[in-house]
Amino acid sequence: MSTSKSIAFLGLGVMGAPMAGHLARAGHRVTVYNRTASRAAEWVERHEAQGLNVASAATPAEAARGQDIVLTCVGNDRDLTEVVLGNDGALAAMERGALFVDHTTISPALARRIAEEAKGAGVLALDAPVSGGQAGAENGRLAIMCGGSADAMERARPVMEAYAARIVHVGDAGMGQATKAVNQICIAGTLAGLSEAVRFAAEAGLEMDKVLEAISGGAAQSWQMENRWNTMARGEFDFGFAIDWMRKDLAIALEEARAMGVSLPVTALVDQFYGQVQAQGGGRQDTSALIRHLPKGEGR
């Protein structure tokens, strides 16, 4: 029996476009929707040229109608609410027994709301935010943290394997989003320390490649160190996930923490530092541009 599915993918940004492409290359029939229609048209043209079974739709509802699975990867709570629950939204057009999977990073509260509305419509739902950035999406190596029922997870896993290297079912609806908040808290703290370390090493007159070689094999090692140490030292900040989006994610984490009565002082401070970089015009630079909030010293 064929494992090919009829899939709608809503949102063709830097993450969604390559993810949808992986699905098409995996043999699925993929219909895309994007708020900027020209981007969807370009995506379809490019993938049709590869002989793939793709199409575009004018609205989320049109894209979702009759599909086995609907996936979303948009900007924020407001965007997802409009695409899924708004006028011409996807959910109302989905058939009973279909599967909805959201890869946007949103508030756990909205994830739970969508899961409840999907349940009422007879649709399985999974909140499945991703980590790995643009490179992870393009290379099919994303990490996905999933919240929802075991049935939804079982249905979604074979499809998500087209663009993911790690898929973990972390719990019920909303728990995927809560786990993504944990992920962003960790990244924020790591980049804060790394920023100070890079600045200190440069001002101390150290040879940056030698420092990296010396410390990256020990307890200080991290993905951010391995991939961003040298580019931060050179002042290069064009590597995908933007500060504007990081601040959106940190706002979710901080709001959830307040609701639980949990203190996140380091995260709150790093968020303020990111605000300073935004004020300097760095909102579209990647998250390693956090180092820009640190003034340069006189050096040795």
Backbone torsions as a table, in degrees:
resi	resn	phi	psi	omega
1	MET	NA	138.6	-178.1
2	SER	-68.3	140.7	175.9
3	THR	-96.0	3.6	179.5
4	SER	-65.5	136.7	179.9
5	LYS	-117.9	156.8	171.6
6	SER	-95.3	115.9	-167.6
7	ILE	-126.5	138.7	167.5
8	ALA	-107.2	135.2	176.4
9	PHE	-123.4	119.1	-174.5
10	LEU	-109.5	112.9	-179.9
11	GLY	113.0	108.9	-175.2
12	LEU	-119.1	50.9	174.6
13	GLY	-78.8	-160.9	-176.8
14	VAL	-65.0	-22.4	176.3
15	MET	-94.2	-49.8	-172.9
16	GLY	-64.8	-39.8	-176.8
17	ALA	-59.5	-50.0	177.9
18	PRO	-68.6	-33.3	178.1
19	MET	-62.7	-45.0	177.6
20	ALA	-62.8	-36.2	177.8
21	GLY	-63.1	-41.0	177.8
22	HIS	-61.5	-39.2	179.3
23	LEU	-63.4	-43.3	179.2
24	ALA	-64.0	-42.0	179.7
25	ARG	-69.6	-21.5	176.4
26	ALA	-78.9	-1.7	175.0
27	GLY	101.5	4.2	179.1
28	HIS	-81.9	156.3	173.7
29	ARG	-88.9	113.8	-169.7
30	VAL	-116.1	121.8	172.5
31	THR	-109.1	127.9	-175.1
32	VAL	-111.0	152.9	171.0
33	TYR	-134.3	138.9	173.3
34	ASN	-143.1	142.3	-178.2
35	ARG	-58.0	-38.9	171.3
36	THR	-88.5	102.7	-170.8
37	ALA	-61.7	-30.8	-178.9
38	SER	-63.4	-31.8	178.3
39	ARG	-68.2	-39.1	177.1
40	ALA	-65.5	-41.6	-180.0
41	ALA	-62.6	-42.0	179.3
42	GLU	-65.0	-41.5	179.2
43	TRP	-61.2	-45.9	-179.6
44	VAL	-62.5	-46.1	-179.7
45	GLU	-58.4	-44.2	-178.5
46	ARG	-64.6	-39.9	-176.6
47	HIS	-83.1	-28.3	171.7
48	GLU	-63.1	-35.8	178.8
49	ALA	-63.4	-20.4	176.7
50	GLN	-91.5	4.3	179.1
51	GLY	78.9	21.9	-176.7
52	LEU	-94.1	156.8	-175.4
53	ASN	-90.7	90.1	-174.0
54	VAL	-134.3	159.2	177.7
55	ALA	-158.2	169.6	175.2
56	SER	-125.6	161.9	179.7
57	ALA	-132.7	155.5	-175.2
58	ALA	-83.0	-22.5	-179.5
59	THR	-138.7	160.1	174.8
60	PRO	-58.4	-39.2	-179.7
61	ALA	-63.6	-43.3	179.1
62	GLU	-63.0	-40.7	179.4
63	ALA	-65.7	-37.3	-173.2
64	ALA	-82.1	-23.5	-172.3
65	ARG	-61.6	123.6	175.7
66	GLY	79.5	5.0	-176.7
67	GLN	-86.5	150.7	173.8
68	ASP	-70.1	-40.4	-173.2
69	ILE	-139.5	138.4	172.5
70	VAL	-120.0	125.6	178.0
71	LEU	-117.0	144.7	178.9
72	THR	-128.4	146.1	172.9
73	CYS	-152.5	88.3	-175.5
74	VAL	-117.9	-153.7	-169.3
75	GLY	-92.1	-50.8	-171.2
76	ASN	-157.8	-172.7	-178.0
77	ASP	-56.6	-45.6	-177.6
78	ARG	-62.8	-45.5	-179.9
79	ASP	-61.8	-44.7	-177.1
80	LEU	-67.5	-39.9	177.5
81	THR	-57.9	-43.4	-180.0
82	GLU	-65.6	-44.8	-175.4
83	VAL	-70.2	-34.9	-174.8
84	VAL	-96.4	-42.7	-171.1
85	LEU	-112.4	-9.4	-175.2
86	GLY	-80.2	-172.9	173.7
87	ASN	-59.2	131.5	-175.0
88	ASP	63.1	25.7	178.4
89	GLY	-74.5	160.8	-173.0
90	ALA	-69.5	-40.0	-169.0
91	LEU	-61.5	-43.7	-177.9
92	ALA	-63.8	-22.8	-178.6
93	ALA	-91.5	-9.9	-176.1
94	MET	-78.4	146.7	179.4
95	GLU	-83.4	153.0	174.8
96	ARG	-58.7	137.3	-179.0
97	GLY	91.5	-8.1	177.1
98	ALA	-75.8	170.0	-177.3
99	LEU	-119.4	134.2	175.0
100	PHE	-115.3	129.4	179.3
101	VAL	-130.1	125.5	179.2
102	ASP	-110.2	125.0	178.3
103	HIS	-102.7	2.4	176.7
104	THR	-70.1	149.7	169.3
105	THR	-89.1	113.5	-175.9
106	ILE	-134.6	-179.8	176.9
107	SER	-72.5	143.4	174.4
108	PRO	-55.9	-32.6	-179.7
109	ALA	-62.3	-43.3	178.4
110	LEU	-67.6	-38.1	177.3
111	ALA	-59.4	-42.5	179.0
112	ARG	-66.9	-38.9	178.8
113	ARG	-62.5	-46.2	179.8
114	ILE	-63.2	-39.6	178.5
115	ALA	-61.3	-40.2	179.2
116	GLU	-67.3	-43.5	179.8
117	GLU	-67.8	-36.3	176.5
118	ALA	-64.7	-41.9	178.9
119	LYS	-59.4	-42.3	178.4
120	GLY	-63.1	-27.1	179.7
121	ALA	-93.3	2.9	-179.1
122	GLY	75.2	24.5	-178.1
123	VAL	-111.2	135.1	173.5
124	LEU	-77.0	143.5	-177.0
125	ALA	-135.9	145.4	179.0
126	LEU	-139.2	127.5	168.4
127	ASP	-93.2	122.8	-168.4
128	ALA	-140.0	64.7	177.7
129	PRO	-62.3	156.4	-173.7
130	VAL	-119.5	158.4	172.9
131	SER	-135.1	148.7	-179.5
132	GLY	133.6	-10.4	174.1
133	GLY	68.8	-173.3	-177.2
134	GLN	-59.0	-41.5	-179.9
135	ALA	-62.9	-40.4	178.7
136	GLY	-63.4	-39.4	178.2
137	ALA	-66.6	-44.8	-177.8
138	GLU	-66.5	-35.0	-177.5
139	ASN	-91.4	-0.8	-179.1
140	GLY	67.6	35.0	-174.1
141	ARG	-123.5	31.2	-178.5
142	LEU	-70.7	156.4	168.0
143	ALA	-105.6	132.3	-176.4
144	ILE	-123.6	130.4	178.3
145	MET	-112.6	120.9	-164.9
146	CYS	-116.6	134.8	174.2
147	GLY	-121.0	132.2	-179.0
148	GLY	152.3	-170.9	-176.4
149	SER	-75.3	160.8	176.7
150	ALA	-62.9	-35.8	178.9
151	ASP	-64.0	-44.6	178.5
152	ALA	-62.3	-40.6	-178.9
153	MET	-64.1	-43.2	-179.4
154	GLU	-62.4	-39.5	179.8
155	ARG	-70.8	-37.5	-172.6
156	ALA	-80.0	-33.3	-171.0
157	ARG	-55.1	-49.5	-177.8
158	PRO	-61.4	-29.8	179.1
159	VAL	-75.0	-45.6	-178.2
160	MET	-66.4	-22.6	179.0
161	GLU	-62.4	-14.8	177.4
162	ALA	-66.1	-24.8	-176.7
163	TYR	-135.2	13.2	-177.2
164	ALA	-126.2	144.3	173.3
165	ALA	-98.1	-23.2	179.8
166	ARG	-142.0	128.1	179.6
167	ILE	-131.4	120.0	-177.1
168	VAL	-127.8	128.3	174.6
169	HIS	-86.9	109.6	-172.1
170	VAL	-96.5	-11.9	179.8
171	GLY	153.8	-155.5	-174.8
172	ASP	-76.3	-179.7	-179.1
173	ALA	-53.3	134.0	-179.3
174	GLY	92.3	-19.8	-175.9
175	MET	-76.2	-24.7	172.2
176	GLY	-63.0	-43.5	178.4
177	GLN	-67.1	-38.4	177.1
178	ALA	-63.4	-37.5	177.9
179	THR	-67.3	-37.1	176.6
180	LYS	-63.4	-35.7	175.7
181	ALA	-61.5	-41.1	176.1
182	VAL	-59.0	-44.8	179.3
183	ASN	-56.6	-46.5	-176.7
184	GLN	-71.4	-34.3	174.6
185	ILE	-59.6	-44.1	179.4
186	CYS	-63.4	-43.7	-179.3
187	ILE	-63.9	-42.6	-178.8
188	ALA	-59.9	-46.9	179.6
189	GLY	-64.5	-41.1	179.8
190	THR	-62.8	-44.5	-178.6
191	LEU	-68.7	-30.8	176.5
192	ALA	-63.6	-47.4	178.1
193	GLY	-65.2	-41.4	-179.3
194	LEU	-65.2	-39.3	177.8
195	SER	-58.5	-47.7	-179.8
196	GLU	-65.3	-38.0	-179.7
197	ALA	-65.3	-44.3	179.6
198	VAL	-63.1	-45.0	-179.9
199	ARG	-63.2	-44.3	179.6
200	PHE	-60.2	-47.1	-177.6
201	ALA	-62.2	-40.8	-179.8
202	ALA	-65.6	-44.7	-178.4
203	GLU	-69.6	-25.9	177.7
204	ALA	-78.5	-4.5	178.9
205	GLY	77.4	19.9	-179.4
206	LEU	-77.3	152.4	174.9
207	GLU	-78.7	113.6	-167.2
208	MET	-62.8	-39.1	179.3
209	ASP	-64.4	-38.3	179.6
210	LYS	-68.3	-38.9	177.7
211	VAL	-61.7	-45.8	179.4
212	LEU	-60.0	-44.7	179.2
213	GLU	-60.6	-38.1	-175.4
214	ALA	-72.6	-37.8	-170.9
215	ILE	-105.2	-13.8	-173.6
216	SER	-77.4	-10.1	177.3
217	GLY	-94.5	0.7	-177.5
218	GLY	-112.9	-153.9	-173.3
219	ALA	-67.8	-18.9	-179.1
220	ALA	-80.2	-11.9	-173.4
221	GLN	-59.8	142.7	173.8
222	SER	-156.3	165.7	175.3
223	TRP	-59.2	-41.9	-179.0
224	GLN	-62.5	-40.7	178.3
225	MET	-63.2	-48.6	-177.3
226	GLU	-61.4	-36.7	-171.8
227	ASN	-101.7	-18.4	-172.6
228	ARG	-123.9	-9.5	-177.8
229	TRP	-55.2	-55.7	-175.3
230	ASN	-68.9	-38.1	-179.8
231	THR	-69.6	-35.6	174.8
232	MET	-63.7	-41.6	179.5
233	ALA	-62.9	-31.6	-179.4
234	ARG	-89.3	-4.1	-178.8
235	GLY	73.4	34.3	179.1
236	GLU	-106.4	123.8	-172.2
237	PHE	-137.2	44.7	-177.8
238	ASP	-121.0	64.2	-173.1
239	PHE	-129.8	42.3	170.0
240	GLY	101.8	-110.5	-165.5
241	PHE	-60.1	116.3	-169.6
242	ALA	-84.2	154.6	176.9
243	ILE	-58.5	-37.6	178.0
244	ASP	-55.5	-41.9	-179.3
245	TRP	-75.3	-35.8	178.3
246	MET	-62.3	-40.9	179.6
247	ARG	-65.9	-35.4	174.5
248	LYS	-60.5	-44.7	-179.7
249	ASP	-67.6	-41.1	179.4
250	LEU	-66.4	-32.9	176.1
251	ALA	-62.2	-39.2	176.3
252	ILE	-62.5	-47.3	-179.1
253	ALA	-61.0	-44.4	-178.1
254	LEU	-67.9	-37.6	178.0
255	GLU	-66.9	-42.7	177.0
256	GLU	-62.7	-40.7	179.6
257	ALA	-62.7	-44.0	178.0
258	ARG	-60.1	-41.9	-179.8
259	ALA	-63.5	-30.0	-179.8
260	MET	-92.0	-7.2	-176.2
261	GLY	75.4	27.7	-178.6
262	VAL	-102.5	136.0	179.2
263	SER	-92.5	130.5	176.3
264	LEU	-126.1	68.8	-173.0
265	PRO	-65.3	-38.4	-179.5
266	VAL	-68.2	-44.1	179.1
267	THR	-60.8	-42.8	179.7
268	ALA	-63.4	-38.9	179.7
269	LEU	-67.9	-43.8	179.1
270	VAL	-63.0	-37.9	176.7
271	ASP	-59.3	-40.5	176.8
272	GLN	-64.1	-40.7	177.7
273	PHE	-61.5	-42.2	177.3
274	TYR	-62.2	-35.6	176.3
275	GLY	-61.0	-37.1	177.3
276	GLN	-64.6	-40.9	179.5
277	VAL	-67.3	-38.6	174.1
278	GLN	-57.7	-43.4	-178.7
279	ALA	-65.1	-22.1	176.4
280	GLN	-87.1	3.6	179.5
281	GLY	91.6	15.6	-175.3
282	GLY	-100.3	18.7	-175.0
283	GLY	-61.0	-29.4	-179.6
284	ARG	-94.6	-1.5	174.1
285	GLN	-77.0	159.3	-176.6
286	ASP	-73.8	169.0	-169.7
287	THR	-62.2	-22.0	178.9
288	SER	-70.0	-11.6	175.3
289	ALA	-68.1	0.1	173.0
290	LEU	-51.2	-31.5	-178.6
291	ILE	-59.4	-20.7	-178.2
292	ARG	-66.1	-17.1	179.8
293	HIS	-77.7	-11.8	-178.4
294	LEU	-93.1	121.5	178.8
295	PRO	-68.0	147.5	176.3
296	LYS	-80.1	142.0	178.3
297	GLY	-90.8	-165.3	-179.0
298	GLU	-84.7	-16.4	-178.3
299	GLY	74.6	174.9	179.9
300	ARG	-85.9	NA	NA
